[in-house]
Every structure is written in C-alpha cells, then in structure tokens.
C-alpha cells in the first residue's frame, strides 16, 4: 500500500520499473533511439515521478516513453493504453463545469483527477503525436487540454480515432460519458 508521501515502497518501485521496461521493449517504435538504462536512471533519481507513473498504471493508462526533450533533459511519458484509461472515465472536464451541473453530477472531473495524479492532460498536438505511434481510442474518446477561449464559452475538446482518422471535437465541458476519459503526460 502507498504511503501519504507519494512514494512507492522499494518492492512497488521495482515492480513498476519492470512493467515499464517490458512495455518499453515491446513498443520500440514509440521511442526510437532511446535507451532504457538512461530512462531507468532518471526514474530511480525521482521517486515522486515513479509514484505518478504508478498512478497512471493503476488507473489503466499503460504509460510509456514517447520522446526526449533535450532542452529540459526530460523523458516524456504518455498514457498509451489502446482505449482511454478505464478508471478515468465518466468525468466532466473541470471543476467549473462540474459545479454548473444542476443534476446528475459525475464523480469528478478530468482536470481535478489529473492534478491529483500529478499529470497534465494531453494537448491537441500531443494527442495527434500519440496517434502517429499507433491506433488509440477506437471505441472511446479522451478529453484534451482546452484553451481558455473555448472554456470561457462553456466548451471543451476531446479526441478519438474513427474510420482510420483522428478527430478532434467539442462538447459542453459539463458533459460526461462512460466511454470518455482522459489521457495524460509526465516529464521525467
């Protein structure tokens, strides 16, 4: 069991590192030119990041390395589950949208849950990038980080893949569906 300091036990960290390494090795096309040993060293140096990745894992996100940012010397992880993470669905977009609902409020919001987990919702550009690495959200959809201009008008954006094409849509931010969740990212 996790403690309140947002750190994994030694055993949990070892198990998560093994899971991440296996996923990394099975999906080399997602991270061409990157070496697991360097990624593992970064992970071991940042136990708080391991806790975040574990949160992504236990909620169904299947996090994997999708890139490296030389400027910040950080490896980028995205949720790479085939469908939007199963334990992050049926949420409206953010707290303002949740509070505006008069009835049938969902259990929470995508933005609040992401913040609790320590991740950022994928942006539209990141979602498009993810879709170049495989075929994701064939039956589900994922809320995406939405600009203030759209939020001010009550909306939020989400994406999915249908007909072998990636679509970005809009919806009322207070809406929620059993097949819509959110994907996140973290830099390590």
Secondary structure, 3 states (H helix, E strand, C coil): CCCCCCCCCHHHHHHHHHHHHHHHHHCHHHCCCCCHHHHHHHHHHCHHHHHHHHHHHHCCCCEEEEEEECCCCEEEEEECCCCCCHHHCCCECCHHHHHHCCCCCCCCEHHHHHHHHCCEECCHHHHHHHHCCCCCCCCCEEEECCCHHHHHCCEEEEEEEECCEEEEEEEECCCCCCCEEECEEEEC
